[in-house]
Amino acid sequence: MDKIIKLALNLFPRTFLIRASYIFRKISRFTNRGNDVECPVCGSHYKKFLSYGYQLTRQNALCPKCLSLERHRLVWLFLKEKTGFFTSPMRVLHIAPEQPFLERFRKLEKLDYVTADLESPLADYKCDVQDLPFRDNEFDMVICNHVLEHVDNDRKAMSELLRVLKPEGEAILLVPIEFSLEKTYEDPTITSPKERTKHFKQYDHVRLYGRDFPQRLKEAGFTIPAQNYTDDIPEEVRKRYALPEQEFMYGYKK
């Protein structure tokens, strides 16, 4: 099946593929019935999740119902187990809100939920994460996942996220990490999509984060909690929800 999808990616226009993807996911939800994996976001169960990514190289990644990926399922579990996100009154800023989360978070009655994005018409505010139109100390929580790798000045963006966070607030900040790299690799002279794909693994990424990502946040002013949430996840739970093998999953503090 994956070989057929790869061939389609090269042969058909995007509009057709979007419609075909919807139909394929509907079929997959039926043909892939099982109980080996579970999506904590939508509660669906399958034999396995769908393949995802460039040339569909990430297997068991995409939930065919809510479109959650590994990182979304990880964030959902962290919010549920380690924070009062689903039960307590909070003012929350979500940068570039993801489809699996957007409507579900909007329905949480105790949340004052604010979304922001540079381009998306679905967001409440159209703005740049490097220059946010919010007051200092305004939000109890900031969520910003897989955004900073697209931003020219990520340190300025980090400072802005810290600025709008309340003193007792918490930030959920994820980026794609190359764990084989000790330090983040970036080169502002690399500007073409082809070269960015070659150096940073995606055409619209401007850097490849290494294991120093938490340190970069610390230098921006964030406090790094002692425990990485993913270090405590049992292997059977990781497999059940198809979570990332490695990830920096902290609730970064101001």
Backbone torsions as a table, in degrees:
resi	resn	phi	psi	omega
1	MET	NA	-42.3	-179.3
2	ASP	-61.5	-35.6	179.0
3	LYS	-65.1	-37.2	178.1
4	ILE	-64.9	-42.1	179.9
5	ILE	-64.8	-41.7	178.7
6	LYS	-60.7	-41.1	178.7
7	LEU	-64.1	-41.5	-179.5
8	ALA	-63.1	-36.3	179.9
9	LEU	-59.7	-29.1	-177.4
10	ASN	-92.6	-14.9	-171.6
11	LEU	-107.1	-29.1	-168.6
12	PHE	-114.6	153.4	178.6
13	PRO	-69.0	160.4	-173.9
14	ARG	-61.0	-42.0	-177.3
15	THR	-61.6	-40.4	177.7
16	PHE	-64.7	-41.6	-177.7
17	LEU	-66.0	-33.9	178.1
18	ILE	-63.4	-46.1	178.8
19	ARG	-65.5	-42.2	-179.6
20	ALA	-64.5	-36.9	179.2
21	SER	-62.3	-41.8	179.3
22	TYR	-61.6	-46.2	-179.7
23	ILE	-64.5	-42.6	-179.2
24	PHE	-61.6	-41.4	-179.9
25	ARG	-66.4	-37.6	177.2
26	LYS	-62.3	-43.8	179.1
27	ILE	-65.8	-41.1	-178.0
28	SER	-62.2	-35.8	179.2
29	ARG	-63.0	-26.5	178.3
30	PHE	-88.4	-49.1	-174.8
31	THR	-75.2	-19.7	-175.9
32	ASN	-102.7	23.4	-178.2
33	ARG	-63.0	139.3	-179.6
34	GLY	173.5	-169.9	-176.8
35	ASN	-137.9	25.0	-177.9
36	ASP	-82.6	-32.9	177.4
37	VAL	-127.7	155.9	-177.5
38	GLU	-138.1	137.7	174.8
39	CYS	-96.1	116.3	179.8
40	PRO	-71.0	-17.2	-178.7
41	VAL	-74.1	-49.5	-176.6
42	CYS	-111.3	-8.3	177.2
43	GLY	82.0	9.9	-178.5
44	SER	-78.5	153.2	178.4
45	HIS	-124.2	141.1	-179.0
46	TYR	-146.8	168.3	169.9
47	LYS	-66.1	-40.8	175.3
48	LYS	-162.5	161.8	174.5
49	PHE	-82.0	170.8	-178.8
50	LEU	-79.4	158.1	173.3
51	SER	-72.5	155.6	-175.0
52	TYR	-153.7	166.0	175.3
53	GLY	96.7	179.6	-179.6
54	TYR	-59.3	122.6	-177.6
55	GLN	58.3	23.6	174.3
56	LEU	55.5	42.1	-176.4
57	THR	-81.1	-19.4	178.6
58	ARG	-90.8	107.1	-179.2
59	GLN	-86.6	152.6	177.1
60	ASN	55.8	49.8	-171.3
61	ALA	-117.6	-45.0	-167.8
62	LEU	-104.1	124.5	173.9
63	CYS	-73.4	123.2	-176.6
64	PRO	-70.9	-13.8	179.8
65	LYS	-89.8	-57.9	-174.2
66	CYS	-103.2	-4.8	179.2
67	LEU	70.0	21.4	174.7
68	SER	-69.5	146.2	172.7
69	LEU	-109.3	-178.0	-178.1
70	GLU	-53.7	-45.9	-175.9
71	ARG	-67.9	-34.3	178.5
72	HIS	-66.0	-42.6	179.3
73	ARG	-65.6	-36.3	177.6
74	LEU	-65.3	-46.6	179.6
75	VAL	-61.2	-43.3	-179.4
76	TRP	-58.8	-46.9	-179.8
77	LEU	-64.1	-40.7	178.7
78	PHE	-62.4	-47.3	179.7
79	LEU	-60.0	-39.1	-177.8
80	LYS	-72.6	-40.9	-171.5
81	GLU	-92.5	-27.2	-170.9
82	LYS	-116.9	-2.8	-178.1
83	THR	-137.4	172.1	174.7
84	GLY	-96.6	23.9	-173.1
85	PHE	-54.5	-41.9	-174.7
86	PHE	-89.8	-4.7	-174.2
87	THR	-128.1	-21.0	-172.6
88	SER	-110.0	151.1	173.9
89	PRO	-64.4	129.8	-179.9
90	MET	-148.5	148.4	166.6
91	ARG	-102.1	118.3	-170.3
92	VAL	-120.6	133.9	172.4
93	LEU	-108.0	124.1	179.6
94	HIS	-117.2	112.9	179.1
95	ILE	-85.8	130.3	179.9
96	ALA	50.5	63.5	-174.6
97	PRO	-60.9	134.9	-176.9
98	GLU	-85.6	149.7	-176.5
99	GLN	-57.4	-41.4	-179.9
100	PRO	-62.8	-23.1	-174.9
101	PHE	-99.2	-35.7	-162.0
102	LEU	-50.8	-61.8	-176.3
103	GLU	-70.5	-32.5	178.5
104	ARG	-65.7	-41.2	179.1
105	PHE	-70.5	-36.7	-179.8
106	ARG	-63.6	-25.9	-178.3
107	LYS	-83.4	-8.5	-179.9
108	LEU	-76.0	110.8	-170.1
109	GLU	-65.0	-30.0	-177.0
110	LYS	-82.5	-8.8	-179.7
111	LEU	-89.6	136.4	163.5
112	ASP	-96.9	91.4	-165.4
113	TYR	-100.2	118.9	-176.9
114	VAL	-118.7	131.7	179.0
115	THR	-115.7	149.9	-179.3
116	ALA	-145.6	142.6	-180.0
117	ASP	-159.4	150.8	-178.9
118	LEU	-72.0	-29.9	-173.3
119	GLU	-128.4	-32.2	-170.6
120	SER	-63.1	129.1	176.1
121	PRO	-72.7	-11.3	-179.0
122	LEU	-81.7	-17.1	-176.5
123	ALA	-78.3	151.6	178.7
124	ASP	-69.0	-36.4	-179.5
125	TYR	-125.4	133.8	171.8
126	LYS	-96.6	110.3	-175.4
127	CYS	-160.0	166.0	179.7
128	ASP	-94.5	132.2	179.7
129	VAL	-62.9	-17.3	177.0
130	GLN	-81.4	-8.5	-178.3
131	ASP	-152.1	78.2	-173.3
132	LEU	-81.3	140.1	-176.8
133	PRO	-89.8	40.1	-176.8
134	PHE	-122.0	158.4	-179.3
135	ARG	-71.4	160.8	171.9
136	ASP	-62.4	145.5	172.0
137	ASN	55.8	44.1	-173.7
138	GLU	-96.8	-28.4	-169.3
139	PHE	-116.9	143.1	175.2
140	ASP	-76.8	-29.8	-179.8
141	MET	-147.1	142.9	173.6
142	VAL	-122.6	131.5	176.8
143	ILE	-117.6	124.8	-177.1
144	CYS	-148.1	97.3	-173.4
145	ASN	-114.4	127.6	177.3
146	HIS	52.9	50.4	177.2
147	VAL	-119.8	-43.9	-171.0
148	LEU	-62.5	-25.4	178.6
149	GLU	-70.8	-11.0	178.2
150	HIS	-97.8	-9.3	-168.2
151	VAL	-95.6	132.7	-178.3
152	ASP	-58.6	-49.8	-178.5
153	ASN	-114.1	86.3	-175.5
154	ASP	-68.8	-27.9	179.0
155	ARG	-68.7	-36.4	175.3
156	LYS	-66.4	-40.5	178.0
157	ALA	-63.2	-42.5	177.5
158	MET	-59.6	-42.9	179.6
159	SER	-63.8	-37.9	178.1
160	GLU	-66.7	-42.6	177.8
161	LEU	-62.7	-38.6	177.5
162	LEU	-67.7	-38.7	-176.9
163	ARG	-61.8	-41.7	-175.5
164	VAL	-83.3	-6.7	-178.9
165	LEU	-84.3	138.1	176.6
166	LYS	-65.7	156.1	-179.4
167	PRO	-54.6	-34.6	178.7
168	GLU	-96.5	11.1	-174.7
169	GLY	-76.4	175.2	-176.3
170	GLU	-139.5	143.8	-179.1
171	ALA	-123.4	132.8	174.6
172	ILE	-102.1	108.2	-172.1
173	LEU	-129.1	111.1	177.1
174	LEU	-120.3	145.1	172.2
175	VAL	-139.6	158.7	172.7
176	PRO	-67.5	127.8	-176.7
177	ILE	-111.7	133.9	169.1
178	GLU	-97.1	96.9	-171.5
179	PHE	-70.2	-11.8	174.9
180	SER	-77.1	-14.5	-179.9
181	LEU	-94.3	128.4	175.9
182	GLU	-72.3	-41.2	-178.4
183	LYS	-122.5	150.9	179.2
184	THR	-62.9	137.0	179.6
185	TYR	-105.0	122.9	176.3
186	GLU	-146.9	149.5	-179.9
187	ASP	-152.0	103.6	-176.2
188	PRO	-65.5	-11.9	177.9
189	THR	-79.7	-13.3	177.8
190	ILE	-86.2	107.9	-172.3
191	THR	-124.5	-21.2	-177.2
192	SER	-77.6	144.7	178.5
193	PRO	-54.6	-39.8	-178.6
194	LYS	-64.2	-45.6	-178.7
195	GLU	-71.3	-35.4	177.2
196	ARG	-65.1	-38.4	175.7
197	THR	-62.1	-41.1	-179.2
198	LYS	-65.2	-43.8	-173.6
199	HIS	-91.0	-34.8	-172.5
200	PHE	-117.3	5.0	173.2
201	LYS	76.7	-0.6	174.8
202	GLN	-155.2	144.1	-170.8
203	TYR	-64.2	-26.2	-177.6
204	ASP	-108.5	15.4	173.5
205	HIS	-91.5	146.0	-179.0
206	VAL	-114.4	2.0	176.3
207	ARG	-161.9	163.7	175.6
208	LEU	-120.3	107.7	-175.6
209	TYR	-72.1	140.9	175.6
210	GLY	-109.5	-163.9	-176.4
211	ARG	-69.9	-6.0	179.0
212	ASP	-85.5	6.0	-177.2
213	PHE	-55.7	-48.5	177.4
214	PRO	-58.8	-35.2	179.0
215	GLN	-66.1	-37.0	177.0
216	ARG	-62.8	-39.8	176.3
217	LEU	-66.5	-39.0	178.1
218	LYS	-62.2	-40.2	178.5
219	GLU	-66.1	-25.8	176.8
220	ALA	-80.2	-13.0	177.2
221	GLY	121.3	-6.2	179.7
222	PHE	-73.8	150.4	172.0
223	THR	-94.1	131.2	-178.3
224	ILE	-96.8	113.5	177.3
225	PRO	-59.2	156.4	-175.2
226	ALA	-70.1	-32.3	-171.8
227	GLN	-108.2	128.8	172.3
228	ASN	-84.0	120.8	-174.9
229	TYR	-53.6	-39.6	-176.1
230	THR	-67.6	-21.0	179.4
231	ASP	-67.2	-22.7	-176.5
232	ASP	-99.2	1.2	-177.2
233	ILE	-81.8	120.4	177.7
234	PRO	-62.0	151.4	-176.5
235	GLU	-60.8	-36.7	-179.5
236	GLU	-67.4	-32.4	176.7
237	VAL	-71.8	-41.3	178.4
238	ARG	-59.2	-42.6	-179.8
239	LYS	-71.8	-39.3	-177.8
240	ARG	-59.1	-42.0	-177.5
241	TYR	-101.0	2.5	-178.6
242	ALA	51.4	61.7	-178.3
243	LEU	-90.6	163.7	178.3
244	PRO	-61.2	144.2	177.1
245	GLU	-66.8	-39.2	178.0
246	GLN	-134.7	140.0	177.9
247	GLU	-167.3	146.5	168.4
248	PHE	-90.2	102.1	-178.6
249	MET	-119.3	87.3	178.8
250	TYR	-115.9	156.5	163.6
251	GLY	-95.5	91.2	-175.4
252	TYR	-65.2	133.6	-176.0
253	LYS	-103.5	156.0	176.1
254	LYS	-79.8	NA	NA
